[in-house]
């Protein structure tokens, strides 16, 4: 049997039971490798109950810096008897199985083409610790110690992480270091057969930071000027509001008076939370809510009101698997259509698609500007993979001289000077009317805010021409939005090609890796990463330049493809679906296989565009 051998390039997966305390130990393992200068991309795969069900933590170690899921597992740390068979089956041939050998298992439980490493973890912990909970918790630290020796991770790095985590808590620090050394010592003395997977010090992390997208979005809301957040708990978005509160406590409390310069409301449900945000936006505050697909479903009537009454609202939608309750702790890009057209009647909403925590920060701040400028709901379309997993990304940047874009807000001075004020009147040709904030002037600039039809001066009207004027003006405003949203990012192929690929959001890391692999196979694609809807003209031009365009997305019904067809009148035959929707993050392997298979069919079909360029 040939064992897998790799330095700074492998995937290790931990199979545990939810509620066993393994998550912090597994995260410690990933951070230790990161501290050694080697990029990692961890993903926590957890159930939607509190404890008792299987959970996995996958760490991709990659000196090349690939941050998407690779697919396949080189080492499995199998700590859950419930999932043993599936976990063992997932290993690549030549891979490594690390397990608790306290209780012997029959040969039928193993594979002939993998290396098995047994360590009596339960026996070791039972001999040292008397408390059952300590035995469970420290068993996780013991295996981290053993893996450090087997893989070449410096135990001193792990100890340093402990000292930072338990600063001022010497008793906890000492007990964790003790458990770590229990694992290290056992591995040195008993696990002497070499493992072909190694971590070697490098300098490939640079100045990048390690952060999750939900924290990044929350901080973006703080820097973007949000002062009001209203939310109702829902996985996987709850930590957005929690992080916002943490950052506001740090940055939005007057140091001299202790006065809070923010308001955070945990409402009784999603309807109430969006209602608070709409009311705050109408009053002139920058306000947002954080939710997921089921929350969006409940919020649609208020979203429609904000669209038609033209009230700034920002929504952070951390997407999960659907429909209905779906898969609360799995990831998808399945809310695209429901957000793009949220509410009944003719509505179209601005959507932003961040690719990583860095863009979660940028897009959250930008959404607040756009909501004010456009006087409309703006959605930041992140997902569980970006939101709840820590990811390496560029450091956040902020220009302290930046002024918030409040859009067309008429002042008391302008009103006093006799300036004409028509709340829903287009005076500049961009479809965006002027607004006033409550209390701007004692007698001028007031209007009735309604969700029913009106004329340009906000007076109730059911006249067809008044309705058409407003609806067509809203379309004009939407066209203006296409020039203001974050623009697509084009990555041309190394040589001329009539094949293109469109992707967005959390598919980005795997797509970058897949493009490289496809190029090595002689398949060249121009790549366009969408960052927003409505689509700018550059998307139309990209579609026009290519005979076939693959659309890569994580949902069943090709929702982004449908949006391209519906909004741009794109030829459906030109747009090829590449769909991944099992709830796990898409992998580079999946993308390569799907595109390569389609290109192979094209090559054997007379009259289709050429796919492979000559070598």
N, C-alpha and C positions, 0 to 999 in steps of 0.2 A: 504494500500500500504506500503510495506516494503522499506524504503529508503536505498540506499547504504551507508554504514559506513566504513570508512577506514582512517588510519593515515599513512601519508607518502607513500601511495601506491594507486595512482589513475591517471586517464588521463583526462586532461581538454583541450578543443579545442575552439579556438577563430575563429569565422566566420566573416570576415570583407570584405571590398571592397578595392581592390588594389588602392594605391595612397591616402588613407585616413589618413596616418600617424600612422597606428596601429602597424606596424612591430616593431618600437622601443619600444612602450609601452608593447607589448607582450613579447619582449625579456627582458625587465626590470623585468617583472613578473617572468620569469624563473630564471633570475640571483638572484633575491631576495631569492627565495627558496634555490638556491645553496649556497648563503651566510649564510643560516641557517644550513648548514652542511648536507643537504639532496640532494642526486644525482638527477639530472633531465636529460631528453633526449628530447630536443625540435626539431621540424621539421617544416620548413616553406614550405607551399604548395601554390605556387603562379602561376599566369597565365603568358603567354608569351607576353602580351601587356603591355603598360606603366601604364594605370590606367583604372578603371571602371569595371573590371571583378572580380569575386569572388576570395578571397584568404583566406587561413586558416593557423593557427599556432597551432600546437599540442604540448602539453607539457606532457610528461610522468614523473610523480613524483614517485620515487621508491627508498626507503631506501635500498633495496636489491642490487641496482646498475645495474639493467637491462637497457641496452642502446638501445635495438632494439624496434621497434614499438610493442606494445602489441596487438592492435586491440580493437575496441570498445571505447566508450566515456562515462565517468562518469558525466562530467559537460560540457555543451555547452554554450558558451558566444555568443549568436546569435545576431549579429549586422548587418546582411545583409538580407533585405527582399527578395532578389532574390533567395536565397538558403534556406529560412526558412524551407520549408517542408522537404527537404532532411536532413537538420541539425537536426531538431527535431526527425526525424525517426532514426537517427544514435545513439541516446542516448540509453544506457543500461536501462532496466527496473529498476525503483528505482533511476534513475539518476536525475540530476538537470539541469534546463534550466534557465539561467540568460539572461534577455533581456531588451531593452529600452521600458518602458511601457508608454512613453509620448503619444503615439497614441494607443488607445484601440484596441484589437484584439478579434475577435469572439471566443467562446469556441472551435469551430471546428479546430482552429489552434493549439490546445494543445493536450496532451495525458493524459489519466487518470492515467497512471502508472509512471508518473514522477512528481517531485516537481518543481513548477514554481516560480521564483523569479523575480519580476518586479521592475524596478527602472527607474524613469523618467529622464534619462540622458540628453536628448535634452532639456527638460524643465529647468533642473538645469543649464546647460551651457548657454542657451539663457538668463537666468536671470542675469548671472555674466559677460559674455563676449559680446561685441558689434561686434567684427570682425568675419565674417563668418568662416574664416579659423581657427581662434583661437577656435571657438566653436567646430569645427570638431576635431582639434588636441587634445584639452584638454579633450574632451569627453572620449578619450581612457585612459587618466591618471585618470580621475574620476572613471572609472570602475575598474582600478587597485586598487585604494584606497578602494573601496567597497569590492572587492574580498579579500583584505588583512584582513579586519575585519571578513568576513564570514569564511575564511579558516584558520585564525590564523597566517598569515604572519605578522611579526613585521613591522609596518610602518617606524620605525627608520632605518631599513635595507634599505628600498626603498629610504628614504631620503639620506642615506649615498651614495647610488649609484648615486643619482642626483648630490650630491656635487662633486663626482668624474667626472661625465660626463660634468658638467657645471662649472668646476673650472675656476675662472677668468671671468665668465659670470653671475654675480650676479642677473641681471634682469631675465634671463631665469631660473635660479635656483629658485628664489622666486616664479615665476609664476607656475612652475611645482609643487613645494611643496604646493602651494595654491590649485591647482586642486586635488592633492592627498588627501588633508584634506577635501575637499568638498565631495569626495567619502567616506572617512572614517567616517566623521560626520553623513552623511545621513544613512549609514549602521548601525551605533550604535543606532541611534534614531528611525529608521523605519523598519529595516530588522532584527527583533529580533528572528524569528523562527530559531532554530539551523540548521546548515548544517552538515551532517554527514561526510564530507570530511575535514580532518584537516592536517595542516602542523605543525610538532612539531620539535623543535631543535634536531639535532643529530650531530654525528661526523663521518659521513660516506664518506666524500669526500676525506679526507686525503690530500696528496700532488699533486693530479691530477690537470691537467690544463684543461681549457675550451677553445677550439679553433676549427676552421673549417679546413677541409682537404686541401683546396686550399692555405690558408696561410701557412699551415705546409709544403706543397710541395714546395712552393716558398722559404721558409727559408731553406729547405733541399738543394735546388739548390744553394743557396748562400754558405752554409757550404760545399757543395760538389764541389765547385770551378767553378761554371758556371760564365762566364764573358759576355756571349752574349745570349740575348733572342730575338727572332723574333716571332711575333704573329699577328693574325687577330682576332678581337672581335667575340666571339661566346659563347652563353650560353651553359653550365654553367662553362666555363673555364676561362673567361676573368679576373676574380679576381686573378688568378695565376700570370699573368704578372703584374697586378697592385700591388699585394703584393710584387713581386720580385723587382719592382722599389722602393717601400717604404723601403724595407730592404737594397737594394743596396745604397740608399741615406744615410742610417744610417751607414752601415758597409763598403762601398766600395768607399768612398770619402776621398782622402788624406787630413788629417787635416791641413797640413802645406801649401799645394798649392791649395787645393780645386779641384784638378783634379779628374775627374770621372774615376774609374777603371772598368768600365762596359759599355756595349752598349746595348740599348734596342730599337728595331725597330718595330713600328707598321706598318706592310707592307700593300700593297694595296689589298692583298687577301691571301688565304692560300697557294697557289702555291709559291708566292713570299716569304712568311715567312719560309717555309721549305727550299726553295732555299738558303736563307740567312744562315740558320742553317747548311746546308750541306757545304756551302762554308767556314763558320767559323770553322767547325769541320775539314775540309781538311787542313786548315791553322794551326791547333793545338790548337785552343781555345776550351774550354768546352762550348757547346752551347745547347740550348733546345728551343722547342716551346710548347705551350699549346693550345689544341684544343678539339674538340669533334667529334662525328661520321661523320657528313657531311664534316668537315675539313679533316679528315683522307681520305675520299673518293677522295677529290681533290688532296691530297698530294701523292697519291700512286706511281706516276711515279718517283718522286724524292726519295721516300723511296726505290724503287727498285734500283735506281742508287746508293744510299748509301750502300745498301746491297751488290751489285755486285762489286762496286769499293772499298768497305770496308772502309767506312768513319764513324767515330763515330758521332752518332746523338741521342739525347734524346727527347722523345715525352711524354708529360703529357696529357693523354687522359681522360678527365672528361666525362664519358659516360652519354648519355641521351637517351630518347626514340626515336626509329626509326621505319621504314625506312624513307629515304628522310628527310624532315624537321621533321617529326614525332611529338613527344611531347617535345619541347625544354626545358620545365621547369619541366619535370618529370624524374624519375630515372630508369635506366635499366642496365643490364650487357650484352648489345647486340652487342658490337663491337669486341668480342673475335676472331671470325674467320676472320673478315676483317683485323684485326691487325696481327694476327698470320701468315697470308699468304699474307700480303699487297704487291701489285704489281703483274704483270703478270709473267708467267714462274714459275720456281721452287724456291720459296722463303720461308724462315722460320725465324721468328723474335722472339726475347726475350721479354717476357711479365712479368711484376711484378704486383702482386695483393695485395695492402695494405688493411688492415682491418679497419683502423681508422687513425686519424690524426697523431698519433705517428709513424705509419708505412709509412704514406705519407712522413713525414720528412725523415725517414730512407731510404726508397726506392728511393726517388728522388735523394738523395746523392749517393746511391749505383748505380743507373742507370748511372750516369756520369762516375763512375769508370768502370762499366761493358762495357759501350760503348767504352771507350778507350782501355780497356783490350782486348775486342773481336773485335774492329774495325767494329762496326755494329750498326744499329738502335736498341734502347732499348725503350720499351713502359712501362710507369707507368700507369696501368689500374685502375684509380679511377672512381668515378661516382658522380652524383649530390648529392646523399644522404650523402656521406662522404665529398664531396668537398664544398658544400654550407651550410651545417648545422653544428652548433657548437656542439662539442661532448667532453665529459670528456675522458681524456686519460692520460697515464703516461707522466711525464715531458720528454722533449727532452734531449738527452744526446749526447755529442760530446767529443771525445778525441783530445785535442789540439796537441798532438804529432803525430796524424795520418798523414801519407804521402799519397797523391793521387796516385792511381795506373794508371800510364800512359801507361802501357802495353809495347809492344815491339817497342820502338822508338830508332833507331840507331843514335848514336852520330857522330859528325864530327871526333872525335878521332878514333872511330872504323872504319869509312870509310877511314880515312887517313892511318890507319894501314893495309889496304888492305882486310878488311873483305868482304866476298862475300855478295852482296846485290841483292836479287831477290824479288821484291815487293810482288809477290804472290806465293812465294816459302815456303813450309812447311819444316822447318829445325828441329823442336823439336817434331814432331809427334802429336801435339795438334791441328793442322789445322790452327793455327794463324800465319800469316807471319810477318816479320818485316816491319816497315814503316820508312820513314824519313819525317821530316817537311820541308816546303819550306825555303830555305836559310840556311839549315844546313851546306852545304859545297859548295864552289864555283864551283867545277867541278864534284863531285861524289855524288851518292845517288839520283840523279834526275830520274824521270820516268814520263811517260805519263799516266794521270788518264783518264780512258775511261769507258763507260758503255757497250762497245762491248767486244767481246771475245779477249783473249790474252793468252800468255804463262806465265810461272812462273816469267819471267823477265819484264812483262808488255808490251811486244812487241805484236803488233796486230797479231792475228792468228785465222783462222777459221778451223784449223785442229781439227778433232774429238778428238784425244788423249789429246790435250791441254785443250779443253773445258771440257772433262770428268775429267781431273786432278783437275781443279778448282772447278767444281761442287761437286765432291766427297770430296775435301778438305773443302769446306764450310759445308758439312754435318759433317765432323770430328770436325770442330770448334763448330758446334751446339751441338754436344755431349759433348765437353769440357764445354760449357756454362751450361749444366745441373749440373755440379759439382761446379759451381761458384755462381749460383743464390741463393737467399734465399730458404732454404729447408722447406719442409712441416712440419706442427706441428701436432703431433699425440696426441689425447686424448682418451686413452683406456676406454672401458666401465668398470663398477664396477665388472662385472663378464664375463666369457668367452661367446662369442657370434659369430655367423656366419653372422651377419648383420653389415654392415658398412655404413658410410655416408661420402661423399666428398662435401666440400663447400669452398667458397673463398670470399674475398673482403667484401663488405658491408652486406652480409648475416650473417656475423660472430656473431654480438650481438644477433640476434634473434635465431641463431642456438644454441648458448650456453644455452639460456633459454629453448629452445625446448628439448634439450638433457636431461635437468633436469626433465622437465614435462613428457617426454616419459619414463624415468627411474621410475618415480613414478607410471606409468601405467604398469610397468613390461616389457617394451620394451627397451632392451639394445643394444646400437650401439657403435662400435668403430668409432671415428670421425677423419677425416684427413682434415686439412685446407691447401689447396694449396696456395702457395705464389709466384709461378713462373711457367712459361713455357719457355724452355723445362722441361719435367717432370723428376725428378731424379729417380733412381732405386727404392727408397722407395715407390713410387706410384705403381709401378709394383708389388712389394711385398705385398702391402696393398690389391690390387685387387685380388691377388692370394689366400690370406688368408680368403676371405669371399665369401659366396655363393651368396649374394645379396648386392649390394652397391647402395644406394640412392645418386643421384647427384642433389644437390640443387642449383638452379641458377635463375636469374631474366631475362629471355628472353623466347621467344616463341618456338624456335627451338632446345633447349637443346644443345647450342653451345659448352659448356665445355664437355658435354658427347660425342659429335661428335669428339672433339679434342682427348679425351681419346681413343676412338675407332680407330681413324685414325692413331694416333701416336704410340699407344702401342699395337695395334691389340687386344684390349680388347673385350671380348665376349659381344655383344650388349644386349643379353638376361639377362646378369648379372647386367647391369646398369639400374637402375630405375629412370625415370625422376620425379623430383619435381620442377615444373615450376611456376613462378609467374611473370606476365608481364603486369599488369594494370597501371604501372607507379608510383605506391606508393611503399614505402619500404616494403619488405617482413616482415611478423609478425611471432612470435613464434606460435601463434594459427594456422596460415595457415600450417606451417611446421608439427606441431603435427597432425593435422587432416589428411593431405595428407599421412604421413607415417603410422599413425594408420590405416587408411582405407586400405592401401596396405597390411599391416601385417595381417589385418583381413581376406583379401582374401586369403593370403598365408596359413593361418591356416586352411582354408576350402578346400584347393586344395591338393589332394593326391600327394605325391612325392616331394613337395616343402620343402625348408629348414624351420626348426622351427624358430619361431620369438620370442615367449615369453618364458622366462626361468621360471622354477618352482619357486614358492615363497619360 
